Amino acid sequence: MPSLIEIRVLETRGSAPREAGTRMWVGAAETRGTIGGGNLEYTALKIAREMLLSGETQRKRKFALGDALGQCCGGAVTLEFTRKEAMEVEPAPAMHIALFGAGHVGKELARILARLPCNLTWIDPRPDVFPAGVGANTRVVIEEEPAWMVDEAPPGACYLVMTHSHALDLEIVERVLKRNDFRFLGLIGSETKAAKFRARLKARGIDASRLVCPIGLVKAGKHPAEVAVSVAAQLIALQPSVSAASAPLRSSA
C-alpha cells in the first residue's frame, strides 16, 4: 500500500477549529478526515505533500491561526506530521437504537437512521407495516409483545417509542425506565401525553425524569419527515463527531 502522511493535532491553545487528538490522512491524490479546514488545513496539506515527495518521515510545526494564517479563531495549533503505511484508527462504536413503531414517523426515521453510523433494531407487532427493504444496519423484529425487546438492547442504548397504541407506549416506557441503564428514552407525543404518562408512572412509583417527551431537537412541523429529521438530529447531538475513519476518501483535485 502506498505511504501516506498522518496529520495529528498535537496540542491547541485558545480557540482552534478542532481539538487535540484530531487526525487526518493525506495520500498522493486523496485525503481522509479533516483538521478543521481553512488555511490551516490547506497549509498542512502542502506540508504533507512535500513530505510524500521528499521521503521525510516526521515533522512538527506550530501555527498561530490569526497572525500566520488569517483565521478568525485566533488561537494556536501544533501539528505533528508522520509518515504511515496505513491508517491506525479505530472507528467510534456505533450507537445502538431500539425503535418501537413502524408508523409514518417510524418509517421516515428508519430511512434516515439507515444512512447514519448506528445499529438499529426496529420493532413492531404488525408484519405488513414494514417496507420491502431496510438499511444494512437495520434488524427488523416482528414481535407480538414488543415490550420484551426492551431487554434485548445493550446497556447505553437509545430507545424511541412511537407505536400505534398509547397503552403499548406506556408499557415500553415503563420497562425502559425500570431497566435504567439507557442513554436516551424518547416518546413521541404532545405535552399533554407526556404529563399523563408521568402521572401514571409516578403513581406506580417510577421516576420518569429521564423520559424525553415531546421528542426532537427543534419543534418541527407535524409532517412525519419533519418530525423524523428533528428526532434524528437529537440523536446525533448525543454522540461525538463521526470518526474520520468512517468518512470517505475524497479526491484532492
Disulfide bonds with the S-S distance in Angstrom:
none
